Amino acid sequence: MSVTLSESKGYYFGKVRLGGKSVNVSLGTDSVIVARWRINEVKQVQRELVDGGDIYFSWESGKDGARRKYPTVQESFKKFIDDRQKQGARELSIKSYLWKVSLFINSLGNDATIDMINQGAIDSWKISMIDNGTAAATINSYMKHLKVFIAWLNESYQMEIRIKSKPLRASDDFLYIPDDVFEKICREGKKISPLLDWAFRFYRDTGARLREIYNGVIHPMTIRVSGDKSKGHKTRVIPLAPGEAAKVQELRNSYSPENLSRIFHKCSLIAGKPYKFHSLRHTCAVLTYLESKDILAVKARLGHSSVTMSEKYTTFDYYQLREDFPTRFAGEKSPVRMAK
């Protein structure tokens, strides 16, 4: 996007260019000094001019500065997504923005304009997520995506939206779920539907990420998640026991990932502690190392990109693990299955 000063037949005008579009704005003067001063006012609303906004300048309306008609956040977000696609952003990245930034936009309301984005609106949104039990890592991811969108707004619309937001620190207190608490959570889920009892156990046993089950292709004995839909950009293969393919399809038809996560969190609250859905994956990793004493087995099962990511599951106190998973120390065979 650019704004240049031009002259025609003794009068000056500003030429605004964006992509293949251009708009000429009369500066209403034959003085180059006045024109240079007025061109700054044009620069402040260049995006609205190209988009066909209703703009009146000070030399036309007699008011100080240009009167801006701000677009809605929804309209601007659509342009942002279009820009990202033109820049060659991956499909998975586009989906991530559509999901995460849309949550903030919905909190503002459909008719909200971009000038309504401020620190207070963002803080209120963050607090509501914390109150709903959203994981710190998830909130940090939402904020990271939102900041990119706001930076685009500042550049595209010559705005100065400033946000100050320190990343939240995730607590390690509930990294894994002990057997007794997990059984209570499953019982609460079963009261709602036997399918939920199965789903909670399935996620803990396989270590699958929440959305992998929804994004993968179901085969009779596996779920295959292609690289463009997996976090590590590598194909993931999640094993299925006989008959589980139908269960996975039933889960997809019955609950969205968001609903499944919320229900799990509510069940965990009833069971006594506010666990996040991702704790099921952490629990699988802890049990895998407890069973195999092999860090490479943890890496393979969870699909980590490096052993370093798996090392934190080897640091727990042995005696605490004996209390939290007593049957694992009694020689009982673990039901945890291997994912390549």
CORRARA-V101065 format. One record per residue. RES is the residue in one letter. PSI is psi in whole degrees, -180 to 180 (999 if undefined). OMEGA is omega in whole degrees, 0 to 359 (NA if undefined). NEAR is the number of other C-alpha atoms within 10 Angstrom. Layout:
BEGIN
res=<RES/RES>
psi=<PSI/PSI>
omega=<OMEGA/OMEGA>
near=<NEAR/NEAR>
END
This chain:
BEGIN
res=<M/S/V/T/L/S/E/S/K/G/Y/Y/F/G/K/V/R/L/G/G/K/S/V/N/V/S/L/G/T/D/S/V/I/V/A/R/W/R/I/N/E/V/K/Q/V/Q/R/E/L/V/D/G/G/D/I/Y/F/S/W/E/S/G/K/D/G/A/R/R/K/Y/P/T/V/Q/E/S/F/K/K/F/I/D/D/R/Q/K/Q/G/A/R/E/L/S/I/K/S/Y/L/W/K/V/S/L/F/I/N/S/L/G/N/D/A/T/I/D/M/I/N/Q/G/A/I/D/S/W/K/I/S/M/I/D/N/G/T/A/A/A/T/I/N/S/Y/M/K/H/L/K/V/F/I/A/W/L/N/E/S/Y/Q/M/E/I/R/I/K/S/K/P/L/R/A/S/D/D/F/L/Y/I/P/D/D/V/F/E/K/I/C/R/E/G/K/K/I/S/P/L/L/D/W/A/F/R/F/Y/R/D/T/G/A/R/L/R/E/I/Y/N/G/V/I/H/P/M/T/I/R/V/S/G/D/K/S/K/G/H/K/T/R/V/I/P/L/A/P/G/E/A/A/K/V/Q/E/L/R/N/S/Y/S/P/E/N/L/S/R/I/F/H/K/C/S/L/I/A/G/K/P/Y/K/F/H/S/L/R/H/T/C/A/V/L/T/Y/L/E/S/K/D/I/L/A/V/K/A/R/L/G/H/S/S/V/T/M/S/E/K/Y/T/T/F/D/Y/Y/Q/L/R/E/D/F/P/T/R/F/A/G/E/K/S/P/V/R/M/A/K>
psi=<137/154/122/151/128/164/138/124/38/-7/150/151/160/133/115/127/138/110/-126/2/151/148/134/130/119/131/-2/35/154/10/124/-30/-47/-39/-41/-33/-42/-25/-27/-35/-36/-40/-30/-24/29/-39/-45/-35/-45/-34/1/25/158/98/133/127/164/-36/-9/-41/-15/1/164/117/169/143/119/138/101/138/164/159/-37/-45/-44/-38/-37/-42/-39/-46/-41/-42/-43/-40/-41/-29/-1/24/145/154/-40/-37/-42/-45/-37/-43/-42/-37/-52/-46/-32/-31/-40/-43/-41/-32/-26/-34/151/-30/3/139/163/-22/-7/-5/117/179/-40/-44/-39/-43/-41/-41/-44/-44/-40/-37/-41/-44/-30/1/17/136/148/-42/-37/-45/-42/-37/-43/-46/-37/-44/-40/-39/-37/-43/-43/-39/-38/-41/-45/-40/-42/-36/12/47/174/59/115/132/139/116/111/140/140/148/125/135/143/4/-35/41/-42/165/117/156/-45/-40/-39/-41/-37/-41/-43/-37/-40/-39/-38/-28/-31/-48/136/-26/-36/-39/-45/-44/-44/-43/-38/-46/-40/-38/-33/-22/18/146/156/-50/-11/-37/-29/-29/-19/166/127/126/168/-36/5/162/124/121/116/160/-33/-7/6/154/-41/5/27/148/133/137/116/122/150/141/162/129/-11/-21/-41/-36/-42/-43/-39/-39/-44/-42/-26/-33/137/162/-40/-43/-42/-43/-42/-42/-42/-44/-42/-41/-38/-34/-42/-36/-14/-18/143/73/150/157/-35/-17/-25/-39/-42/-41/-41/-42/-43/-44/-35/-45/-37/-36/-39/-24/29/110/-30/-30/-38/-46/-44/-42/-40/-9/31/151/-20/161/-29/-39/-24/-16/-29/-20/0/4/2/152/131/-43/-32/-39/-36/-36/-38/-28/65/-37/-26/-24/-1/10/7/135/131/139/0/133/160/131/134/999>
omega=<180/175/181/179/180/182/178/178/175/180/184/176/177/179/181/181/174/183/179/182/174/180/176/181/178/179/173/181/174/179/180/180/178/181/180/178/183/181/178/178/177/182/183/184/185/180/180/179/180/181/178/181/181/187/174/184/186/181/176/186/182/180/179/177/181/175/188/172/186/175/177/179/179/180/181/180/176/177/178/179/178/179/180/179/179/179/176/178/181/181/181/178/179/180/181/177/180/182/191/181/179/179/178/180/179/179/178/184/185/185/182/177/189/178/178/177/179/182/181/180/181/179/179/178/181/180/179/178/178/180/180/177/178/182/180/180/179/179/179/178/177/183/179/179/181/180/178/179/181/177/177/178/181/181/186/185/180/180/179/177/181/178/176/184/176/178/177/178/180/178/178/185/185/184/176/184/177/184/185/179/180/179/177/179/180/179/178/178/181/177/178/179/175/179/180/176/179/184/180/180/181/180/179/183/184/182/181/171/185/188/180/180/181/184/184/176/184/172/183/184/180/166/181/180/182/184/181/179/180/184/181/180/176/180/178/177/181/185/176/173/179/179/184/178/179/179/180/179/178/179/179/183/188/186/171/177/181/179/180/180/180/180/179/181/179/178/180/177/178/180/173/181/184/179/173/181/181/178/177/178/177/181/177/181/180/181/179/179/179/183/188/188/184/181/178/177/177/180/182/184/182/179/179/180/179/179/181/179/183/188/184/181/180/190/184/181/184/184/175/177/178/179/185/181/187/183/180/180/179/178/180/181/181/177/182/182/187/174/182/NA>
near=<14/13/18/14/17/16/15/8/6/9/15/22/22/23/19/22/18/15/8/5/10/15/16/16/17/19/26/14/15/15/12/16/9/13/21/16/11/22/20/14/16/25/18/17/23/25/23/18/21/17/12/10/15/11/17/15/20/14/14/12/12/10/11/10/16/18/14/15/15/18/19/17/23/18/14/19/22/12/13/19/17/13/13/15/14/9/9/9/13/12/11/15/15/15/12/15/21/15/13/18/19/17/14/19/21/14/14/18/12/12/13/18/18/22/14/14/18/14/14/11/13/18/14/13/18/19/13/12/15/13/8/12/16/19/19/17/13/14/18/18/14/20/20/16/17/20/16/14/17/21/14/17/21/14/12/18/18/14/16/13/16/13/14/8/14/8/13/12/10/13/9/7/8/15/18/22/25/17/16/13/16/21/16/16/26/21/17/21/22/17/12/12/11/13/16/23/19/17/19/20/17/20/21/25/21/23/27/24/18/17/15/20/20/18/15/19/13/19/13/13/15/19/22/19/23/17/13/14/19/19/18/12/13/15/17/25/21/24/20/21/11/10/10/18/18/13/14/20/13/12/19/15/10/12/13/13/14/11/11/18/17/17/17/24/21/20/24/23/15/13/19/12/15/15/26/23/22/18/17/26/23/22/22/25/28/23/23/26/19/22/17/11/13/12/20/15/20/28/22/17/23/24/24/16/14/11/14/10/13/22/14/13/20/16/8/11/8/11/9/11/16/15/14/16/17/15/13/17/13/9/9/10/10/13/12/19/17/18/21/13>
END
